[in-house]
Amino acid sequence: MIGKLDRGVEVVVTGIGMISALGNLCQSWNHLISSKCGIRLYQPFPELSPRPLGLIKNKPAQLTALTRKVVAEALQDANLKPPLPEIGVVIGSSRSYQGQWEQLARQYWQEKSIQGKNASNSPFPLLSDWLQTLPNMAAIIAARLVGTAGPVLAPMAACATGIWAIAQGFELIRARQCDRVVAGAVEAPITPLTLAGFAKMGVLAKTGAYPFDQHREGLVLGEGGAVFVLEEASLARRRGARVYGRILGFGLTNDACYATSPNLQEESALAAVKHCCQRSGISLSKVDYIHAHGTSTQLNDECEAQLIQRLFPAGVPVSSTKGATGHTLGASGALGVAFCLMALQHQVLPPCVGLREPAFALDFVREARQFLVEKVLCLSFGFGGQNASIALGR
């Protein structure tokens, strides 16, 4: 049964740490509202053809360094210093340390080809630090950095991971298990296997990312992360913390249908948005802006546009920021939440970079728009039919 969450506990965001192909939080925001794009043509792996990618630097990032950077920035932004022994940690990643495992496999086969018959049949000698590359290690690294003995969670829900992580942090505070949580997602997905897999599916763009465009080519992989300090509102007020915005509620559903495609009936995705608004205590007519998933693939953009048209027939401003940052997979929802919070702070809607000829009749934000923004939705849709929606308030 869907009902409103207990509104006796208010959760606010007091710190943001973020990195994307556009830079850190302030750089990313300023470049975004100037319609600048962080996507460039790269060939990080000589065996693969050059592709447009959203790299932070000139070569693929390492997840450990990425995690430490965004967590440290979030704490600094919130004016908090470790150790924080009772803080909760929820850090998700859909690919986690896949890149390191691919490197280990490559190293093993290279050594085996050199040594020939004298080679070991086991790759285990190369795995002396394998515990440092387990799927949950980004969350453990964050926990060590903040010095906590509180709950530590590591959600994985494909491209819905970022919103799911923030929702879990929100729930920890609403359930009074913690007064404060570090929550978000990080992703370093630029690996040969990931690129080859998406290329095999035929969904990688050749020149760039053009969300909701008539001539969209497909997704552009990007890397990055966004981590937030969530606090119970009275605690934030007592310490005089700056507040970016409120988390109002969320909706999470699953299609239980296809492995890599959305259910074209859209009922589960529609339910995620409806549940989010019901739990947040807001009507659909009160939503001022939607940060869309907007991957630039043919099927995702069409399904998402139809969903928005069905739920918001009167119209609402919409944009996707993946045309500027690339698609950061599990971290994309977290980046979207960061941009939504900046929109609430600055009362400016971010543009849908890369959109030239809209393929759908929606109120797309084509360039940065001054706007009275009180309540926003951020949407994510992932493989396996994962649907996520989160509502944020000023």
N, C-alpha and C positions, 0 to 999 in steps of 0.2 A: 504494500500500500504506500502511495506517495503522499507525503505530508511535509509541511514546513519543518525545517530544523529548529531546535530550541534557539530562540533569538535572545536568550538571556546572556549569552557570551558573544561579544562582538570581536571580530578578528580584523586587524589592520596590517598593512605592509609598511615597515619602517626602514627597510634597507633593500637595495638591489645591487647585485653584482652581475655584470653581463659582458659577453664578448661575442662578436660576430664578424663577418667579413667586412662590415662597415666600421669596426673599432669597438671601443668600450661603450658603456651605456650612453654617455653624453655625445660621444662621437657618432655612434650609431643613430641616435635620435636626430642630431643635427644634419647628418648626411641624408637620412631618410626623408625628412621634411623638405630637404632641398632636391628631392627626387634623384639622388645619386645612387649608383649601383656598385655593389662590391664584387660583382661577378666578373671574372676574367677567364681567358682561355689558358688552360694549363695542361701539361703532360707530366704528372708526378710519377708515372710508372712507364718506362720505355716500351714495355710490351703492349701497352694500350694506346689507342689513338688520343690525341688532344681532345679535351672536353671543356666546356664552360663550367667553372666550379666557383663556389663561394669559400675560398680559403682565407684564413686569418692572416697567414704569411705566405711565403712562396712554396712551402712544402707542408704536407699534412700535419696537423697538430697531434700531440700526445695527450691522451685522456687525463692522466695524472696531473700534468702541469695545468691543463685546462680547468680541472676541478679545483685545484688549490687556488688558482687565480680568481675565479668567480666567487668562491666561498669567502676568501679573504676580503675581496672588494665589498661583498654584501655586509660583512661584519663591520668593516670600516665605515661604510655608508650609514649604518645604523648606530654608529658610535658605541659599539660593543667590543670588549676586549676579552679574549680567552684567558683562562679557562672558564667555560660556562657549563658547569657540571650537570645541570638539570634541563638543558635545552634538548628538544627533539631534532632529529635529522631525517629528512626524506629526500634523497637524491636518486633520480632515475636516469636510465640510459637504455636505449633500445639496442644499440650495437655493443656497448660497453668496450671490452678490450679485444674485440675481434681483430683489429689491426695488428696487435702484438702477436696474437695466435697465428695469423697469416705469416708474419715475419719468422716465427719459430718454425713453422712448417717448411717455409722456403729454405731457411738455414739448414734444416735437417736434410732435405733432399739434395741441397748443394754439397754438403759434407759427404753424404752417402755416394754421390756420383764421383767425387774426388777419391774417396777411399776404396771404392769398389768392393771386392769381396771381404775386405777387412773391416768394413763399416759395421757398426752396431745395428741390430735390427730394431732397437727401441729408441724413440726420440726423447726418452725421459732424462738423459744427461743434460739436455738443453733446457729442462724445466725446473731448474733450481729455484727460480722465483715464481713458480706457477701460481702460488697462493696470492700473489700480488696482482694477478690478472683475472681473478674470478669475477663473474658478472656483477657482484654486489660491492666491489672494492671502491668504486667512486663514493658510495655512501660511507664506507668505513674510513676512507681518507678524509672526508669532510668531518666525520665524528672525531677523528684524532686531532684535526686542526682546531676544532672548537673546544676540545677537551671535555666531552660530555660522557656521562654514564646513563643518559636517558635513552628513550627508544630510538632505534636506527632502522629505517626502512629503505628498500631499494626496488621500487616498482619498475616493471617493464610491460608496456602496453603499446608496442609499435609507435606510431606517430602520435598517439594520444598520451604518451608517457608523461610529458611535461605537465599537462593539466591534471592528470591523475595524481602526480606527486604533490602538487599544490593542494589539491583536494584532500589528500591524506594528511598533510600538515594542518590544514584547516580543521579536519575532524579531530586530530589529537588535541587541539586547543579547545574545541567545542565540547569534547568529552572530558575536559579538565585533567587530561593526563600530563599536559605541559602548559606553561604560560607563554612559551616562546618556542618557535620551530624554525629551523633553516630548511627551506624546501625549494626544489627546482629540478632541472635536468641539464645534463651535459652530453655532448655527442662529438665524436671524432670519426665520422663514417667514411672518410675518403680512403678507401682500401681497394685493392684490385678485385677482390671477390664481390664487394658491394657494387662497384661500377659495372663489373661484368654481369652480375645478376640483373640489375636494372636495364642494362643494354639488351640482354637476352629477352626481357619483357617488352622491349621496344618503347620505353617511356622516358628515355633520356633525351634532353634537348640538344640541338646541334649548335645553336648560336646564343641562346639566353632563355631566361624565364619570363613568360608573358601571361600572368594570371588572367583568366576569364577573357582572353583575347580571341578574336576570330582566327588568328594565325598562330595560336599557341602550339609549341612543339613538344612539350613534355617538361619534366622536372629537371632542375639543376641541383645537384647535391651541394650542400654547404655544411660548415662545421661551426660549433659555438656552444654557448650555454648561457643560462640565466638562473640565478639563485636568489631567493627572497628571504628576508627576515620577517616572519609572521609573528605578531604579538597579540595577546589579549589587550583590548583597547585601554582598559583602565591602567594596566601596567605601563603602556606606552605614554599615557597622559601623565602618570606620576613622575616619569623620568624626563618628561619634556621632549619626547622624540618627535622628529618630523614624520608625518604620515603621508604616504603617496596615495593611499586609497583604501577602501574596505573590500574584503572578500564577502560577497553576499550569499553565494551558494553555488552548487554545481549539479551537473547531470551526467551520469555515465551509463551507457548501454552497450549492448553487443548485438550485431546482426545474426550471429550464429548461422551464417550462410556460406560465404565464399572466403577463400584464403587471401586473395589479393584484390578483390573487387568489392565495391559497396553493393548492398542490396538495392536494386533499382526501385523497389517499392517504398524505400526510405522510412518505413514506419518506425524502426528502431532509432534512426538518426533524429527523426522528428521528436520522438519521445525524450531523447537526451536534452534537447533544447527546452521542451515543455517542462520536464522535471526540474531543470535548472531554474527556470523562472518561477515555478511554483515554490520550490524550496527557498528561493531568494526573496519571496514575497513581492515580486514585481510582475506587472502585466506586460505582455508582449508590446503593447503600445507605448510603454515607458522606456523601451530600449532606444538609446540615442545613437549607437554605433555598433557595428559588428566587425570584429577582426576575423576574417574568413580564413579557412585552411588554405584554399587557393593554391594548389600545387602546380598548376599550369598543365596538368594532364587532361586529355580529352574527357574521360569519364568522370573524374573527381570534380572538375569545375562545373560540368553540366549538372551532376547530381546535387552539388551544393547550391548552385544558383536556383535550381527548382525548389529545393528545400526552403531557401530564404524567401522565394516568391510565395510559396504556400503559407508560410507562417507570418510574413510581413507584407500583405498585399498593398498596404498603404505606403510602403516604401520606408527604407532606413538606410543611412549611409553605410557603405561597405568598402573594405579594401583588404588586400592580402599584401604582406610585406616580403613574401618570398621572391618577388622579382628583384629585390635589392640585396637580400641576404643569402639566397638559395634556400633549399629545403634541408633543414637541419634534423630531419627525422624526429627522433624522440625528444629533442630539445625544442622543436618548433613551437609547440604550445607555450612553453616557458618564455621564449622570445616574444611571442605574441602578447602574453600577459604583461611583459615589461613595456612593450610599446603602448598597450592599452592604459597602463598606469601613467605613462608619460603624457598620453593624450588627456587624461583626467587632470593631471597637474597643470598642463599648459593650455588646456582648452583648444587644442588643435588636433584635427584628424589627420593621420598619416596617409600619404598617397599610395595608390596601387601602382608602384613603379613597374614599367614594362607594358602596361596596358595602353594600347593605341587604338584598336578598333574593338569595342566591347561586343561580345557575342551574345550577351544576355541583357534584358531590360531591367537592370538594377541601378540604384543610385550609387554608382562607383565614385569613390574619391579619387579624381584624376590628378589633383595636385593638392598640397597641404591646404586644409580648410579650417579657418577660424569657426568655432562652433561651440554652442553651450552643451557641454557633455556632463551628464550626471550619472548615467548607468550604461554600461557597455557589456557586450558578450564577446568571448573569445572561443572559437570553435576549432576542434581537431578531429580528424578521422584517420584511423590507422588500419593496417593490414589485419586480417582476421575479423573485420567488421567492428573494430573498436571506435566508439563514438563518445566524444567528450565536449562538454560545454561548461564554461565557468562565467559567472556574473560578478562584475566589479562595480563599486560605487565610489563616488567622489567623497 
